[in-house]
Every structure is written in C-alpha cells, then in structure tokens.
Amino acid sequence: MTGAVPPRDGASSAATVTGRPEWTRAAHPAVLVGPDSVVLARNEAATAMFPEVSDGVTLAAGPLSWLQGPHRALSSTPLTPRSALTAGRLGDHVIDAHPTVLGDGSVLWWLLTDTATALERAERDLREAQERTAFLAEAAEILMGSLNPQRCMESIARIAADRLGDAAVVVAAARRRYHPITQCDSSGEVRHCVVEHDPARVPGLIEALRGFPPMPARWIDPAAVPTWLLPDSWRGPLGAVAVIGLPGHGVPAGALILLHRGEHHLGEAEELVARLFAARAGIALSAAQMYAEQTSITGILLRELLPPQLHRIQGVELAGGYRAAENHEVIGGDFYDVYPAEQAGQESLVVLGDVCGKGLEAAILTGKIRNTLQALVPTGSDHQTMLRLLNKALLASQHDRFATLVLASIVHSPDRIRLRLTSGGHLPPLVVRADGTVEVTPTQGQLVGALPEISARTVEVVLGPGETCLLYTDGITEARGGALGNAMFGEQRLAQALAACAGMPADAVVEHLRMLVEQWVGANQRDDIALVAITVPSRYGRAR
C-alpha cells in the first residue's frame, strides 16, 4: 500500500482524515464512512472501482451494502481492526475490508480487492490437480497389478476408454511381423487381436512405436484411420483421433490411440493427463513384456537343465527322483542322465552327480558337465578315460567348483543284468537283493574338477530279477531332521529303508525313499537331492 498510514483508532476524527491528502492517493481503494453509515469521502482508487458510490450516500444504497452491518457494529462497539476484518463480493471481485476506527465513530475502510475468477480458477486448478493425482495413482496401481502383457494391455485400454476417450486402442511393439492389438469401447468390452497391417498407414503410429522424441499427442485426420483399427462395436462417424507413444524401459513399449465420436480435442490439462498416463502405461507394459521374455527364456533353460524323465531300457526299469534345495528353486547342483545303447549288445550309461554348492551357479556348471558328458558318451565303455577327460574340461573352464559323479554301465544278458560302477569321489551305490539284503559297492575315486590328475576304481555288480541298484547324492544321507531336527538321515537309515524295497518296481523304490526323506526333514532347510533306481523286474528273464 502506498501513501501515508491511516491514524490509529481513536486518534483522529473524520474531519482530520479528510483534510490529509496522503490517503486519497493510496493504491488501494479507501472509503470514509460516518457513524450514520453515510459515505463522507473516497480516494481516487475507490472512485475508479465504485463509481456508483458518491459522497452523502448511505452504504445500504450502493454496491457496498454488505459493509453496512460490520460498520454499525464498529461504530457502536469499538473493536480491533483484525477482529473487524470482513469480506464481500462485487461482481467478479472479492473484497477484503480492513477498518481503521476514528475517534468520532467514523471508520476508514481499506478495500483490498482480488478477482473471484482468479480464486475460483485456483480452486478449480487445485481440484483438477488432486483429481489427476488420484487418477494417475489409481491407474498405476491397476497397471502394475499384472505382469501378463495381454492383461496389462487390457487394463490400459479400459482405463483410457473410460477416462480419456470414447474408445481406446493399444498397439504393442511388433513380434516378428505381427502387432498385438487390444481394443476397448466405452462399454468396457475388450477385444484382443493380432494384425499384419503396416502401422505406417496410420499417421504418427510408426513414430510412436519407434519412440521418436519428443512424444506429444498427435491429432490425426479421422479419415486416415483404417477400419482394422476400430473396435467392432464402433458405430457412427469418427471424430477426433490422437496417437500417443508408450515409452518403456529404454525401448518403446507401443502406442495408445484415443478415439472420440465428436470434434473433441483434449485441452492442455487433459493432454497432460493423457501423456502422464501413457508414461505409466508404457512402463507397466514394458515391465510385463520384459517379464514375459525372461519367463520364456527361463522356461527354455529349465527344460534343458532339469533331469530327464526315465523309462525302461531293454527291459531294465529306470526311475529317477530330484528336488532342489529350497521350495522356491527348481534347479540345483544335483543331476542325473541316461544314455541308452544305440543298438542291442551295446552298453547303456547312467550318470548321477553332485556339483559343489546349490542354486543357479551350481545349476549352470551342472549344465556344462552334462553337455560334456554327452560328448564323451562314445568313450563311456571306459569309465576311467571318461572321468579324466571330464576332469580336464572342468579345470580348463576355470570354475572354482568341483563335482562328484558315479557312472553305471548296463550290460544286458538273457537272465540277469551286469553293472559296471565307477565313483568319481561320490558315495558308493547300494544294491538290494531279492531277499532284502543291502550291499555297498566298493567303488571309489577322486573328485572331478579339483586335481590335475584323478584315479577311480571300477567294480562289477550282477543284478538278478527283483533286485535294484540305487545311485544317490549326499542330500539324502545328510538330510537333517528327526525328533530334534538336527539328526542326519544317514547311510544306515537309507540301507534299512532300501531293504524294505526288495522286489519293488523302480518307481516305487524312488517314491518310497523320497517320502521317507521328506518326512524326516519336515520344515527344516534341505539340500539338493537326486537318486536313480536301476531295477531288474521280477519277470525279466521270462519276459525277454
């Protein structure tokens, strides 16, 4: 406020204030009103703002009638200016009235003005900002609720059709030559399809799909929109059409197309909301696409790393059991493989092993060992050579992990099976005879991948009908559980459990042992386990 400050309450009279020129040149409007609510004088700013108010007119007769009540209260009961502060409206103006009470009961009213439209605009902008924030937060929560790309596209289309247009189309990045498309109309009906059409036929779409910066919404001619882009339920003429890019994690995730029935174009604030929504939608869709790609890659790797399904080989039953260390893990360091003989009279090879450690790193080395063993199968009749070559291959790979293996070659004969067993630092296989006797095979050897030179001992075992040879890893014998939860399952319990499996099929032997180990461990932490049963059926000789 410019000019002199008005005198304090009660310090001057109306005549004194009227005679001072400073307040008449103040920037803010000021009106001097007597005790009887009659206007005594005005300054230049008040005259310009309230031309209807003239000297000698009462407050009740002019545009300041809202000031009459507070003025009477001040004239009859002196109050501080702060407590007497009041406000009123004059057209588009909101007026704050600040009083200065004079000694003769007159009041000099200082009128500080602001436009109502500015205040309402500020309130409206605040409400819109709050609504935008709430909408974007809700949309982000919905969009991040699924890592399935198709469901994510469905959510994007539904939200956009409900809040941003009369219908919406989401075009994902191309897969080979195809573009996945999700369409949604105002009813919420969603349609998924795949098209081979060239996106360059839609103006702005190819740029949005390629992520060309900058990426504002691009309004295009409705006549340029091909029919394959419209939802099946669309009826009537097409109005405004906007193409907005969906930015992803470094790679464009797709594009969002908003369809309007009328000639409606998004305003500046609406377009900002659409672009902010598109940014969140692009991140969500990109995350879903990346997750789907990683899941596909993981599935392919798992199929390669998981042990194979076992079956009969020339009348001999083979069954395998495998479980990774933790419930949430699928692969680990234990493994087994079977390489059947290519023709009658040749040996079939069974390999079971255990890589030091567990989890993904152990599984990766397991895959390398299995690939190397597959290449060494032609030398499988010579276990010593096979283990030496595998040892050199692991040392050359510069891994700091080692492995233990046991090799079992199956030699077929008319009425019984002959096994050649060789241990490379692994637990010796167990054999259960038809009468329930359990034998420990005396094979032994050194770890694979730890020393420059290794040696191993090969033994031969003969299996008759109803007898089984069990290959297993230390995840079974070292499984901790029992009454106190800290006792190992041990080789003795394993031998006792195997004795009860005499004459049982290979599948039954594996399942029985797995069940006993699971019960023994309970909820305790477990290691990888793997076991293979090589069983000669009771009718082996007669069946052949």
C-alpha positions as CSV (number, residue, x, y, z in Angstrom):
1,M,0.0,0.0,0.0
2,T,1.4,3.4,-1.0
3,G,0.8,6.7,0.8
4,A,0.7,7.5,4.5
5,V,-0.6,5.0,7.0
6,P,-4.0,6.0,8.4
7,P,-4.1,7.2,12.0
8,R,-4.6,4.8,14.8
9,D,-8.1,4.1,16.2
10,G,-9.5,7.0,18.1
11,A,-6.5,9.2,17.3
12,S,-8.3,11.4,14.7
13,S,-11.7,12.4,13.5
14,A,-13.3,12.3,10.1
15,A,-12.5,15.9,9.5
16,T,-8.9,15.4,10.3
17,V,-8.5,12.4,7.9
18,T,-10.4,14.2,5.1
19,G,-8.0,17.1,5.3
20,R,-5.0,14.9,4.8
21,P,-4.2,14.2,1.1
22,E,-2.0,11.1,1.6
23,W,-4.8,8.5,1.8
24,T,-6.6,9.9,-1.2
25,R,-3.6,8.9,-3.4
26,A,-3.2,5.4,-1.9
27,A,-3.0,2.5,-4.3
28,H,-5.8,0.6,-2.6
29,P,-9.4,1.8,-2.5
30,A,-10.5,3.5,0.7
31,V,-13.9,4.9,1.8
32,L,-14.5,7.1,4.8
33,V,-17.9,6.3,6.4
34,G,-19.5,8.3,9.2
35,P,-21.2,6.8,12.3
36,D,-24.6,7.0,10.5
37,S,-23.3,4.8,7.6
38,V,-23.1,7.8,5.2
39,V,-20.1,8.0,2.9
40,L,-18.1,11.1,3.7
41,A,-15.2,10.7,1.3
42,R,-13.4,8.4,-1.1
43,N,-9.9,8.2,-2.5
44,E,-9.1,8.0,-6.3
45,A,-8.8,4.2,-6.3
46,A,-12.3,3.8,-4.7
47,T,-13.8,6.3,-7.1
48,A,-12.4,4.3,-10.1
49,M,-13.6,0.9,-8.8
50,F,-17.0,2.1,-7.3
51,P,-18.3,4.9,-9.5
52,E,-21.8,4.3,-8.1
53,V,-20.6,5.3,-4.6
54,S,-20.7,9.0,-4.0
55,D,-20.3,11.3,-1.0
56,G,-23.5,11.7,1.1
57,V,-24.9,8.2,0.0
58,T,-25.5,5.6,2.7
59,L,-23.9,2.2,2.4
60,A,-27.2,0.5,2.1
61,A,-28.0,2.3,-1.1
62,G,-24.8,1.3,-3.1
63,P,-22.7,-1.7,-4.0
64,L,-21.1,-1.7,-0.6
65,S,-24.3,-2.7,1.2
66,W,-22.6,-5.8,2.6
67,L,-20.4,-3.5,4.6
68,Q,-23.3,-1.9,6.5
69,G,-23.6,-4.5,9.2
70,P,-19.9,-4.6,10.1
71,H,-19.8,-0.8,10.0
72,R,-22.6,-0.4,12.5
73,A,-21.0,-2.9,14.8
74,L,-17.7,-1.0,14.8
75,S,-19.5,2.4,15.3
76,S,-21.4,1.1,18.4
77,T,-18.7,-1.2,19.9
78,P,-15.1,-0.4,19.2
79,L,-13.2,-3.5,18.0
80,T,-9.7,-4.1,16.8
81,P,-9.3,-3.9,13.1
82,R,-8.2,-7.6,12.9
83,S,-11.4,-8.8,14.6
84,A,-13.5,-6.5,12.4
85,L,-12.0,-7.8,9.1
86,T,-14.8,-8.7,6.7
87,A,-15.2,-9.7,3.1
88,G,-17.8,-9.2,0.4
89,R,-18.3,-9.5,-3.4
90,L,-18.8,-7.0,-6.1
91,G,-19.4,-8.7,-9.5
92,D,-16.2,-10.7,-10.2
93,H,-14.4,-9.1,-7.3
94,V,-13.8,-10.5,-3.9
95,I,-13.1,-7.6,-1.4
96,D,-11.4,-7.8,1.9
97,A,-12.4,-4.8,4.1
98,H,-9.9,-3.6,6.7
99,P,-11.2,-0.9,9.1
100,T,-9.5,2.0,10.8
101,V,-11.8,3.3,13.6
102,L,-11.6,7.0,14.2
103,G,-12.3,8.9,17.4
104,D,-15.7,10.3,16.4
105,G,-17.1,6.9,15.4
106,S,-16.3,7.2,11.8
107,V,-14.5,4.3,10.0
108,L,-12.0,4.5,7.2
109,W,-12.5,1.3,5.3
110,W,-9.5,0.0,3.2
111,L,-10.8,-2.3,0.5
112,L,-8.2,-4.9,-0.8
113,T,-9.6,-6.5,-3.9
114,D,-9.0,-9.8,-5.8
115,T,-11.0,-11.2,-8.6
116,A,-13.3,-14.1,-7.9
117,T,-12.4,-15.7,-11.2
118,A,-8.8,-16.0,-10.1
119,L,-9.7,-17.5,-6.8
120,E,-12.1,-19.9,-8.4
121,R,-9.5,-20.8,-11.1
122,A,-7.0,-21.5,-8.3
123,E,-9.6,-23.7,-6.5
124,R,-10.5,-25.4,-9.8
125,D,-6.9,-26.0,-10.7
126,L,-6.3,-27.5,-7.2
127,R,-9.2,-29.8,-7.6
128,E,-8.2,-30.8,-11.0
129,A,-4.6,-31.5,-9.8
130,Q,-5.9,-33.6,-7.0
131,E,-8.2,-35.5,-9.4
132,R,-5.3,-36.0,-11.8
133,T,-3.1,-37.3,-9.0
134,A,-5.8,-39.6,-7.7
135,F,-6.5,-40.9,-11.2
136,L,-2.8,-41.5,-12.1
137,A,-2.2,-43.2,-8.7
138,E,-5.2,-45.5,-9.2
139,A,-4.2,-46.2,-12.8
140,A,-0.6,-47.0,-11.8
141,E,-1.8,-49.4,-9.1
142,I,-4.1,-51.2,-11.6
143,L,-1.4,-51.3,-14.3
144,M,1.3,-52.7,-12.0
145,G,-1.1,-55.4,-10.8
146,S,-0.2,-57.9,-13.5
147,L,2.9,-58.9,-15.3
148,N,1.0,-60.5,-18.1
149,P,1.4,-58.4,-21.3
150,Q,-2.1,-59.1,-22.6
151,R,-3.8,-58.3,-19.3
152,C,-1.7,-55.1,-19.0
153,M,-2.8,-54.0,-22.5
154,E,-6.4,-54.8,-21.5
155,S,-6.1,-52.6,-18.4
156,I,-4.5,-49.7,-20.4
157,A,-7.3,-49.9,-23.0
158,R,-10.1,-50.0,-20.4
159,I,-8.8,-47.1,-18.3
160,A,-8.2,-44.9,-21.4
161,A,-11.6,-45.7,-22.9
162,D,-13.3,-44.9,-19.6
163,R,-11.4,-41.7,-18.7
164,L,-9.7,-40.3,-21.8
165,G,-11.9,-41.0,-24.8
166,D,-14.9,-42.9,-26.2
167,A,-12.7,-45.8,-27.2
168,A,-9.0,-46.8,-27.0
169,V,-6.7,-49.0,-28.9
170,V,-3.3,-50.2,-27.6
171,V,-0.8,-51.3,-30.2
172,A,2.2,-53.2,-28.8
173,A,5.6,-53.4,-30.3
174,A,5.9,-55.9,-33.2
175,R,6.5,-59.6,-32.6
176,R,8.2,-60.8,-35.8
177,R,5.8,-59.3,-38.4
178,Y,2.7,-59.1,-36.1
179,H,1.4,-56.3,-33.9
180,P,-0.6,-57.4,-30.9
181,I,-3.6,-55.0,-30.5
182,T,-6.1,-54.5,-27.7
183,Q,-9.3,-52.5,-28.4
184,C,-11.9,-51.3,-25.8
185,D,-15.0,-49.2,-26.3
186,S,-16.9,-47.1,-23.8
187,S,-18.9,-50.1,-22.6
188,G,-15.7,-51.7,-21.3
189,E,-15.8,-54.6,-23.9
190,V,-12.2,-55.7,-24.7
191,R,-11.0,-57.4,-27.9
192,H,-7.5,-58.8,-28.5
193,C,-6.2,-59.4,-32.0
194,V,-3.1,-59.6,-34.0
195,V,-2.7,-57.8,-37.2
196,E,-0.1,-57.8,-40.0
197,H,-1.1,-54.4,-41.4
198,D,1.6,-51.8,-41.9
199,P,1.5,-49.3,-39.0
200,A,2.8,-46.7,-41.4
201,R,-0.8,-46.5,-42.8
202,V,-1.8,-44.7,-39.5
203,P,-0.2,-41.2,-39.4
204,G,2.0,-40.9,-36.3
205,L,1.7,-44.5,-35.3
206,I,5.0,-45.7,-36.7
207,E,6.8,-42.8,-35.0
208,A,5.1,-43.6,-31.7
209,L,6.1,-47.3,-32.0
210,R,9.7,-46.3,-32.7
211,G,9.8,-43.9,-29.8
212,F,10.9,-40.8,-31.8
213,P,11.4,-37.9,-29.4
214,P,9.6,-35.8,-28.5
215,M,6.4,-37.8,-28.0
216,P,3.4,-35.4,-27.7
217,A,-0.1,-36.5,-28.6
218,R,-0.6,-36.2,-32.3
219,W,-4.1,-35.4,-33.6
220,I,-4.7,-37.0,-37.0
221,D,-7.3,-36.9,-39.7
222,P,-10.1,-39.4,-38.8
223,A,-10.4,-40.3,-42.5
224,A,-6.8,-41.6,-42.3
225,V,-7.7,-44.2,-39.7
226,P,-8.1,-47.7,-41.2
227,T,-11.1,-49.8,-40.3
228,W,-9.0,-52.6,-38.8
229,L,-8.0,-50.2,-36.0
230,L,-11.6,-49.5,-34.9
231,P,-13.4,-51.7,-32.3
232,D,-16.1,-54.0,-33.8
233,S,-18.7,-52.2,-31.7
234,W,-17.9,-48.7,-33.1
235,R,-20.9,-47.1,-34.7
236,G,-21.3,-43.7,-36.3
237,P,-18.7,-41.3,-37.6
238,L,-15.3,-41.0,-36.1
239,G,-14.4,-37.6,-34.6
240,A,-11.0,-36.6,-33.2
241,V,-8.2,-39.2,-33.0
242,A,-5.0,-38.9,-31.0
243,V,-1.9,-41.1,-31.1
244,I,0.3,-41.1,-28.0
245,G,3.5,-43.1,-27.6
246,L,4.0,-45.5,-24.7
247,P,7.6,-45.1,-23.6
248,G,9.2,-48.2,-22.0
249,H,12.4,-49.1,-20.3
250,G,14.8,-47.8,-22.9
251,V,12.7,-49.4,-25.7
252,P,9.2,-48.2,-26.8
253,A,6.5,-50.4,-25.4
254,G,3.9,-49.5,-28.0
255,A,1.3,-46.7,-28.7
256,L,-2.1,-45.6,-27.4
257,I,-4.7,-44.4,-29.8
258,L,-7.7,-42.4,-28.3
259,L,-10.9,-42.3,-30.4
260,H,-13.6,-39.6,-29.9
261,R,-17.0,-39.5,-31.5
262,G,-17.3,-35.7,-31.7
263,E,-14.9,-33.0,-32.7
264,H,-13.4,-33.0,-29.2
265,H,-9.8,-32.3,-28.8
266,L,-8.1,-32.7,-25.4
267,G,-7.3,-29.5,-23.7
268,E,-3.9,-28.6,-22.4
269,A,-4.6,-30.1,-19.0
270,E,-6.3,-33.2,-20.4
271,E,-3.5,-33.8,-22.8
272,L,-1.0,-33.6,-19.9
273,V,-3.0,-36.2,-18.1
274,A,-3.1,-38.4,-21.2
275,R,0.7,-38.2,-21.6
276,L,1.3,-38.8,-17.9
277,F,-1.0,-41.9,-18.1
278,A,0.8,-43.0,-21.2
279,A,4.2,-42.8,-19.4
280,R,2.9,-45.0,-16.6
281,A,1.2,-47.4,-19.0
282,G,4.4,-47.7,-21.1
283,I,6.5,-48.6,-18.1
284,A,3.9,-51.1,-16.9
285,L,3.6,-52.7,-20.4
286,S,7.4,-52.7,-20.9
287,A,7.9,-54.4,-17.5
288,A,5.3,-57.0,-18.4
289,Q,6.9,-57.6,-21.8
290,M,10.4,-58.0,-20.2
291,Y,9.0,-60.4,-17.6
292,A,7.3,-62.5,-20.2
293,E,10.5,-62.6,-22.2
294,Q,12.6,-63.6,-19.2
295,T,10.0,-66.2,-18.2
296,S,10.2,-67.7,-21.7
297,I,14.0,-67.8,-21.5
298,T,13.9,-69.3,-18.1
299,G,11.4,-72.0,-19.2
300,I,13.7,-72.9,-22.1
301,L,16.7,-73.1,-19.8
302,L,14.8,-75.1,-17.2
303,R,13.8,-77.7,-19.8
304,E,17.4,-78.1,-20.6
305,L,18.7,-78.2,-17.1
306,L,16.1,-80.4,-15.4
307,P,16.8,-84.1,-15.2
308,P,15.1,-86.2,-17.9
309,Q,12.1,-88.5,-17.5
310,L,13.4,-92.1,-17.2
311,H,11.8,-95.2,-18.6
312,R,12.7,-98.8,-19.4
313,I,15.8,-99.7,-21.4
314,Q,15.8,-103.1,-23.0
315,G,13.6,-104.5,-20.2
316,V,15.5,-102.8,-17.3
317,E,13.5,-100.3,-15.2
318,L,14.9,-96.9,-14.6
319,A,13.4,-94.3,-12.2
320,G,14.8,-91.0,-11.0
321,G,13.9,-88.5,-8.3
322,Y,15.0,-85.0,-8.0
323,R,14.4,-82.0,-5.7
324,A,16.2,-78.6,-5.5
325,A,17.5,-77.3,-2.2
326,E,14.6,-74.9,-1.4
327,N,10.9,-75.0,-2.2
328,H,11.1,-71.9,-4.5
329,E,14.0,-73.3,-6.5
330,V,13.5,-75.6,-9.5
331,I,17.1,-76.4,-10.4
332,G,20.2,-77.0,-8.4
333,G,23.6,-78.8,-8.4
334,D,22.4,-82.5,-8.4
335,F,21.7,-84.2,-11.7
336,Y,21.4,-87.5,-13.5
337,D,21.3,-88.5,-17.1
338,V,20.7,-91.7,-19.1
339,Y,22.3,-92.5,-22.4
340,P,20.6,-95.6,-23.9
341,A,22.5,-98.0,-26.1
342,E,22.1,-97.3,-29.8
343,Q,21.6,-100.9,-30.6
344,A,21.3,-104.3,-29.0
345,G,24.5,-105.7,-27.5
346,Q,25.9,-102.3,-26.6
347,E,26.1,-100.8,-23.1
348,S,23.7,-98.1,-21.7
349,L,25.2,-95.5,-19.5
350,V,23.6,-93.9,-16.4
351,V,25.3,-90.9,-14.7
352,L,24.5,-89.3,-11.4
353,G,26.4,-86.4,-9.9
354,D,26.6,-83.6,-7.4
355,V,28.1,-80.2,-8.1
356,C,29.6,-78.3,-5.1
357,G,27.1,-75.8,-3.8
358,K,23.4,-75.2,-4.8
359,G,21.3,-72.7,-6.6
360,L,21.7,-71.2,-10.1
361,E,25.5,-71.1,-10.2
362,A,25.7,-74.8,-9.4
363,A,23.0,-75.5,-12.0
364,I,25.0,-73.7,-14.7
365,L,28.0,-75.8,-14.0
366,T,25.7,-78.9,-14.0
367,G,24.6,-78.0,-17.5
368,K,28.2,-77.7,-18.7
369,I,29.0,-81.1,-17.1
370,R,26.0,-82.8,-18.7
371,N,26.9,-81.3,-22.1
372,T,30.5,-82.5,-21.8
373,L,29.4,-86.0,-20.7
374,Q,27.1,-86.2,-23.7
375,A,30.1,-85.5,-26.0
376,L,32.1,-88.2,-24.1
377,V,29.4,-90.9,-24.4
378,P,31.4,-92.7,-27.2
379,T,34.1,-93.3,-24.6
380,G,31.5,-94.5,-22.0
381,S,32.7,-98.1,-22.0
382,D,36.0,-96.8,-20.5
383,H,34.9,-95.0,-17.2
384,Q,38.5,-94.1,-16.3
385,T,39.1,-92.2,-19.6
386,M,35.7,-90.5,-19.4
387,L,36.4,-89.2,-15.9
388,R,39.9,-88.0,-16.8
389,L,38.6,-86.1,-19.9
390,L,35.8,-84.5,-17.9
391,N,38.3,-83.5,-15.2
392,K,40.5,-81.7,-17.7
393,A,37.4,-80.0,-19.2
394,L,36.3,-78.6,-15.8
395,L,39.8,-77.5,-14.9
396,A,40.1,-75.6,-18.3
397,S,36.8,-73.8,-17.7
398,Q,38.3,-72.0,-14.7
399,H,35.4,-72.8,-12.3
400,D,36.2,-72.8,-8.6
401,R,33.7,-75.6,-8.0
402,F,34.2,-79.3,-8.2
403,A,31.8,-82.2,-8.7
404,T,31.4,-85.9,-7.7
405,L,30.0,-88.5,-10.1
406,V,29.1,-92.1,-10.3
407,L,28.9,-93.9,-13.6
408,A,26.9,-97.1,-14.2
409,S,27.1,-99.0,-17.4
410,I,24.3,-101.5,-18.0
411,V,25.4,-104.8,-19.8
412,H,22.4,-106.9,-20.8
413,S,22.3,-110.7,-20.6
414,P,19.5,-113.2,-21.1
415,D,18.5,-113.7,-17.4
416,R,20.3,-111.0,-15.4
417,I,22.0,-107.6,-15.6
418,R,25.6,-106.8,-15.2
419,L,26.6,-103.3,-13.9
420,R,30.0,-101.7,-14.1
421,L,30.1,-98.9,-11.5
422,T,32.8,-96.2,-11.1
423,S,32.8,-93.5,-8.4
424,G,34.5,-90.1,-9.0
425,G,34.6,-89.0,-5.4
426,H,30.9,-89.9,-5.0
427,L,29.0,-92.0,-2.5
428,P,29.1,-95.7,-3.4
429,P,25.9,-97.1,-4.9
430,L,23.8,-99.5,-2.8
431,V,22.4,-102.8,-4.1
432,V,19.3,-104.5,-2.5
433,R,18.9,-108.2,-3.3
434,A,15.7,-110.1,-3.7
435,D,15.9,-111.3,-0.1
436,G,16.2,-107.8,1.3
437,T,20.0,-107.8,1.8
438,V,21.7,-104.5,1.2
439,E,25.2,-104.3,-0.2
440,V,27.6,-101.4,-0.5
441,T,29.5,-101.5,-3.8
442,P,33.3,-101.0,-3.1
443,T,33.9,-98.5,-5.9
444,Q,35.8,-95.3,-5.0
445,G,37.7,-92.4,-6.7
446,Q,38.7,-88.7,-6.5
447,L,36.7,-85.5,-7.0
448,V,36.3,-84.3,-10.5
449,G,37.5,-80.7,-11.3
450,A,39.7,-80.3,-8.3
451,L,43.1,-82.0,-9.0
452,P,45.1,-82.2,-12.2
453,E,45.1,-85.9,-12.2
454,I,42.5,-88.3,-10.8
455,S,42.0,-92.0,-10.4
456,A,39.0,-94.2,-9.8
457,R,38.1,-97.8,-9.2
458,T,35.6,-99.7,-11.3
459,V,33.6,-102.6,-9.8
460,E,31.2,-105.0,-11.4
461,V,27.8,-106.0,-9.9
462,V,25.3,-108.6,-11.1
463,L,21.6,-107.9,-10.6
464,G,19.1,-110.7,-10.8
465,P,15.3,-110.4,-11.1
466,G,13.7,-108.3,-8.4
467,E,17.0,-106.6,-7.4
468,T,17.8,-102.9,-7.5
469,C,21.0,-100.8,-7.6
470,L,20.5,-97.3,-6.1
471,L,22.5,-94.2,-7.1
472,Y,22.0,-91.3,-4.8
473,T,23.5,-87.9,-3.6
474,D,24.5,-86.8,-0.1
475,G,21.4,-84.6,0.0
476,I,19.6,-87.8,1.2
477,T,22.1,-89.1,3.8
478,E,22.9,-85.6,5.1
479,A,19.3,-84.5,5.4
480,R,18.8,-83.2,8.9
481,G,15.5,-83.8,10.8
482,G,14.1,-86.3,13.2
483,A,12.6,-85.5,16.6
484,L,15.0,-82.7,17.5
485,G,15.5,-81.5,13.9
486,N,19.3,-81.9,13.9
487,A,20.0,-85.6,13.3
488,M,21.2,-86.7,9.8
489,F,19.2,-89.3,7.9
490,G,22.4,-91.3,7.5
491,E,23.5,-94.3,5.5
492,Q,22.2,-96.8,8.0
493,R,18.6,-95.5,7.7
494,L,18.9,-95.4,4.0
495,A,20.0,-99.0,3.9
496,Q,17.2,-100.0,6.2
497,A,14.7,-98.2,4.0
498,L,16.1,-99.7,0.9
499,A,15.9,-103.2,2.4
500,A,12.1,-102.8,2.6
501,C,12.1,-102.1,-1.2
502,A,13.2,-105.6,-2.3
503,G,11.2,-106.8,-5.2
504,M,9.5,-103.4,-5.7
505,P,9.4,-101.6,-9.1
506,A,12.0,-98.8,-9.7
507,D,9.3,-96.1,-9.5
508,A,8.1,-97.4,-6.2
509,V,11.6,-97.6,-4.8
510,V,12.3,-93.9,-5.6
511,E,9.0,-92.7,-4.4
512,H,9.3,-94.6,-1.1
513,L,12.7,-93.2,-0.4
514,R,11.7,-89.7,-1.3
515,M,8.7,-89.9,1.0
516,L,10.8,-91.1,4.0
517,V,13.4,-88.3,3.5
518,E,10.6,-85.6,3.2
519,Q,9.0,-86.8,6.4
520,W,12.4,-86.9,8.1
521,V,13.4,-83.3,7.1
522,G,9.9,-81.8,7.7
523,A,10.2,-78.0,7.6
524,N,13.9,-77.9,8.0
525,Q,16.3,-76.5,5.4
526,R,17.2,-79.1,2.8
527,D,20.0,-79.7,0.3
528,D,19.6,-80.8,-3.3
529,I,18.7,-84.5,-3.6
530,A,18.8,-86.8,-6.6
531,L,18.5,-90.6,-6.8
532,V,18.2,-93.2,-9.6
533,A,17.0,-96.7,-9.2
534,I,18.1,-99.4,-11.7
535,T,15.8,-102.4,-11.2
536,V,15.6,-105.8,-12.9
537,P,11.9,-106.7,-13.0
538,S,10.9,-110.0,-11.3
539,R,9.8,-111.4,-14.7
540,Y,12.9,-110.1,-16.5
541,G,14.2,-113.5,-17.8
542,R,10.8,-114.8,-18.8
543,A,9.7,-111.6,-20.3
544,R,12.8,-111.5,-22.6
